[in-house]
Amino acid sequence: MAPLLTSEPTSFTLDNMGRFLCNTLEESLNSAAQTVGGRRRDFDVVVIGGGTFGAVVAEHLFVTDVTHSRRILVLEAGPFVLPEHVQNLPFLGGAPDLRSPWVNHPALSYPGLIFAIGGRSLTWGGWSPELLDEEMTAWPPSARNALRPPPPNEGYFANASRQIGVQETNDFIYGPLHTALRKQLHAGLKNQANATGFTFADLLDHPAVRYPDQGDPTPIPDTLLRE
């Protein structure tokens, strides 16, 4: 069995964080061959990709295991670069490697995906409006029910809304700006009926926040903000 790597120095830092958060593939495979309490420490789940979705999937699989004994291996091709979103750090730089995992046409000017622990969550500053029922008519029923099951059940849309702290709707996803952008996008689609299955007139306005957190006062009073 190969020895564990030590913390590696650079010109400016000692990489303790990356060393103790990550392992090489060889170290991971060696750990599965060990026996603890008479049982091999094989991995129960292997998640391919340590980006935004891979990290969420791994965390979900761990916390939903009531025994917290499930061994989960997350495989990522890129390095550990940033511990959190780049804008939360006291510098704007050191961006992870961007690559296109497919053949990219030069006219698209697309830098690619982020190959690093955390993926696009490290730099992403956009918005992600919740899909409407009309936009998912061609989706498998099982997928639609998992995202938004019939009331009073709540699915992944509700969970995601609370996890990212959605408190209110803004003009980017509900209002004149969003309506104008959707019209421009829909008008630019060729052969609209076959491309989308609906016309813009059939598409409902995006709803306001569906899942207000009952534990948080809305709006937040000044006294609570001061505290």
C-alpha positions as CSV (number, residue, x, y, z in Angstrom):
1,M,0.0,0.0,0.0
2,A,1.4,3.4,-1.0
3,P,1.9,5.9,1.8
4,L,-0.4,8.9,2.1
5,L,0.7,12.1,0.5
6,T,1.8,14.9,2.8
7,S,0.7,18.5,2.5
8,E,2.4,20.0,-0.5
9,P,3.9,23.5,-0.3
10,T,3.7,26.1,-3.1
11,S,5.6,29.4,-3.3
12,F,2.9,31.0,-1.0
13,T,0.9,28.3,0.8
14,L,0.9,24.9,2.4
15,D,-1.9,23.0,0.9
16,N,-3.5,21.5,4.1
17,M,-7.0,22.2,2.9
18,G,-6.7,20.3,-0.4
19,R,-4.7,17.5,1.2
20,F,-7.2,16.7,3.9
21,L,-10.3,17.2,1.8
22,C,-9.2,15.1,-1.1
23,N,-7.5,11.9,-1.9
24,T,-5.8,10.5,-4.9
25,L,-7.5,7.6,-6.8
26,E,-4.9,5.2,-5.5
27,E,-5.5,6.2,-1.9
28,S,-9.2,5.8,-2.3
29,L,-8.9,2.3,-3.8
30,N,-6.5,1.3,-1.1
31,S,-8.9,2.5,1.6
32,A,-11.6,0.2,0.2
33,A,-9.2,-2.8,0.6
34,Q,-8.9,-2.2,4.4
35,T,-10.9,-4.3,6.9
36,V,-12.5,-2.6,9.9
37,G,-14.5,-4.6,12.5
38,G,-14.2,-7.7,10.3
39,R,-15.7,-6.0,7.2
40,R,-14.2,-4.6,4.1
41,R,-14.6,-0.8,3.6
42,D,-15.9,-1.1,0.1
43,F,-17.7,1.9,-1.4
44,D,-21.5,1.7,-1.5
45,V,-21.9,4.5,-4.0
46,V,-19.6,6.0,-6.6
47,V,-20.6,9.5,-7.9
48,I,-18.9,10.6,-11.2
49,G,-18.1,14.3,-11.1
50,G,-17.5,16.5,-8.1
51,G,-19.2,19.6,-9.6
52,T,-22.4,21.2,-8.5
53,F,-24.7,18.2,-9.1
54,G,-22.2,15.5,-8.0
55,A,-21.6,17.3,-4.7
56,V,-25.4,17.7,-4.1
57,V,-26.1,14.0,-5.0
58,A,-23.3,12.8,-2.6
59,E,-24.5,15.0,0.2
60,H,-28.1,13.9,-0.3
61,L,-27.1,10.2,-0.3
62,F,-25.1,10.7,2.9
63,V,-27.7,12.6,5.0
64,T,-30.6,10.4,4.0
65,D,-28.8,7.4,5.4
66,V,-29.9,7.3,9.0
67,T,-26.9,5.3,10.1
68,H,-24.4,7.7,8.3
69,S,-22.4,4.6,7.5
70,R,-22.7,4.7,3.7
71,R,-19.3,5.1,2.0
72,I,-19.5,7.4,-0.9
73,L,-16.7,8.0,-3.4
74,V,-16.8,11.2,-5.5
75,L,-14.6,11.1,-8.5
76,E,-13.4,14.5,-10.0
77,A,-11.0,15.0,-12.8
78,G,-10.0,18.4,-11.7
79,P,-8.2,19.8,-8.6
80,F,-9.4,21.4,-5.4
81,V,-9.2,25.1,-6.2
82,L,-11.6,27.2,-4.1
83,P,-13.3,26.4,-0.8
84,E,-16.4,28.4,-1.7
85,H,-17.8,30.9,-4.2
86,V,-15.1,33.1,-5.7
87,Q,-17.0,36.3,-4.8
88,N,-17.0,35.3,-1.1
89,L,-13.2,35.4,-1.0
90,P,-11.0,38.4,-0.5
91,F,-9.7,38.2,-4.1
92,L,-11.1,37.8,-7.6
93,G,-8.7,35.5,-9.4
94,G,-7.4,32.0,-9.5
95,A,-10.2,30.7,-11.6
96,P,-10.4,27.0,-12.1
97,D,-9.6,25.3,-15.4
98,L,-12.4,25.6,-18.0
99,R,-12.7,22.9,-20.6
100,S,-15.3,21.9,-23.2
101,P,-16.0,18.1,-22.8
102,W,-17.3,18.0,-26.3
103,V,-16.4,19.4,-29.7
104,N,-17.1,23.1,-29.5
105,H,-17.7,25.3,-32.6
106,P,-15.3,28.3,-32.5
107,A,-18.3,30.7,-33.3
108,L,-19.9,29.8,-29.9
109,S,-16.9,31.3,-27.9
110,Y,-17.8,28.9,-25.1
111,P,-15.0,28.5,-22.5
112,G,-16.3,25.2,-21.2
113,L,-17.3,23.6,-17.9
114,I,-15.2,24.0,-14.7
115,F,-13.2,20.9,-13.9
116,A,-12.7,21.3,-10.1
117,I,-14.2,20.3,-6.8
118,G,-17.4,22.4,-6.6
119,G,-17.8,22.9,-10.4
120,R,-19.8,25.8,-11.6
121,S,-21.0,26.6,-8.1
122,L,-17.6,28.2,-7.6
123,T,-18.2,31.0,-10.1
124,W,-21.8,30.9,-11.1
125,G,-23.7,34.1,-10.4
126,G,-26.8,33.5,-12.6
127,W,-30.4,32.6,-11.8
128,S,-32.3,29.4,-12.3
129,P,-36.1,29.9,-12.5
130,E,-38.3,26.9,-11.6
131,L,-39.7,25.1,-14.6
132,L,-43.4,25.4,-15.3
133,D,-45.7,22.4,-15.8
134,E,-46.1,23.5,-19.4
135,E,-42.4,23.2,-20.0
136,M,-42.3,19.6,-18.7
137,T,-45.2,18.1,-20.6
138,A,-42.8,15.8,-22.6
139,W,-40.9,14.8,-19.5
140,P,-41.4,11.3,-17.9
141,P,-44.1,11.3,-15.3
142,S,-41.7,10.0,-12.7
143,A,-39.4,12.9,-13.2
144,R,-42.2,15.5,-13.0
145,N,-43.6,13.9,-9.8
146,A,-40.1,13.9,-8.2
147,L,-39.7,17.6,-9.0
148,R,-43.2,18.7,-8.1
149,P,-45.5,16.0,-6.7
150,P,-49.2,16.7,-6.2
151,P,-50.0,18.7,-3.0
152,P,-49.5,18.4,-0.1
153,N,-46.3,16.5,-0.9
154,E,-43.2,18.5,-1.8
155,G,-40.4,17.5,-4.2
156,Y,-37.0,18.6,-5.3
157,F,-38.1,22.0,-6.4
158,A,-39.3,22.8,-2.9
159,N,-36.2,21.4,-1.3
160,A,-33.9,23.3,-3.6
161,S,-35.9,26.5,-3.0
162,R,-35.3,26.3,0.8
163,Q,-31.7,25.1,0.5
164,I,-30.6,28.1,-1.5
165,G,-32.6,30.5,0.6
166,V,-35.2,31.7,-1.9
167,Q,-37.3,34.4,-0.1
168,E,-38.8,36.5,-2.8
169,T,-39.4,36.8,-6.5
170,N,-37.6,39.5,-8.5
171,D,-37.9,41.0,-11.9
172,F,-35.3,38.6,-13.4
173,I,-37.7,35.6,-13.1
174,Y,-41.1,37.3,-12.8
175,G,-42.0,40.6,-14.3
176,P,-41.6,42.8,-17.4
177,L,-37.9,42.0,-17.9
178,H,-38.4,38.2,-17.8
179,T,-41.5,38.4,-20.0
180,A,-39.5,40.4,-22.6
181,L,-36.6,38.0,-22.6
182,R,-38.9,35.0,-22.9
183,K,-40.7,36.6,-25.9
184,Q,-37.4,37.3,-27.6
185,L,-36.1,33.8,-27.0
186,H,-39.4,32.2,-28.2
187,A,-39.5,34.4,-31.3
188,G,-36.0,33.3,-32.2
189,L,-36.8,29.6,-32.1
190,K,-37.3,28.1,-35.6
191,N,-40.4,26.0,-36.3
192,Q,-41.8,26.9,-32.9
193,A,-44.5,24.3,-32.7
194,N,-42.1,21.4,-33.2
195,A,-39.3,22.9,-31.1
196,T,-41.3,23.6,-28.0
197,G,-44.7,22.1,-28.3
198,F,-46.5,25.3,-27.3
199,T,-46.7,28.9,-28.4
200,F,-45.7,31.8,-26.2
201,A,-49.3,32.7,-25.7
202,D,-49.9,29.3,-24.1
203,L,-47.0,29.7,-21.6
204,L,-48.1,31.0,-18.3
205,D,-46.4,33.7,-16.3
206,H,-43.8,32.3,-14.0
207,P,-45.2,32.1,-10.5
208,A,-44.1,33.9,-7.5
209,V,-42.2,32.0,-4.8
210,R,-44.0,28.8,-4.2
211,Y,-42.3,27.6,-1.0
212,P,-42.0,30.3,1.6
213,D,-40.1,29.2,4.6
214,Q,-42.6,29.1,7.4
215,G,-39.8,29.5,10.0
216,D,-38.6,32.9,8.7
217,P,-40.6,36.1,9.0
218,T,-41.3,37.7,5.7
219,P,-40.4,40.5,5.3
220,I,-37.5,40.4,7.8
221,P,-38.1,43.2,10.3
222,D,-35.4,45.8,11.0
223,T,-35.0,44.6,14.6
224,L,-34.0,41.1,13.4
225,L,-31.6,42.5,10.9
226,R,-29.9,44.5,13.6
227,E,-29.6,41.4,15.8
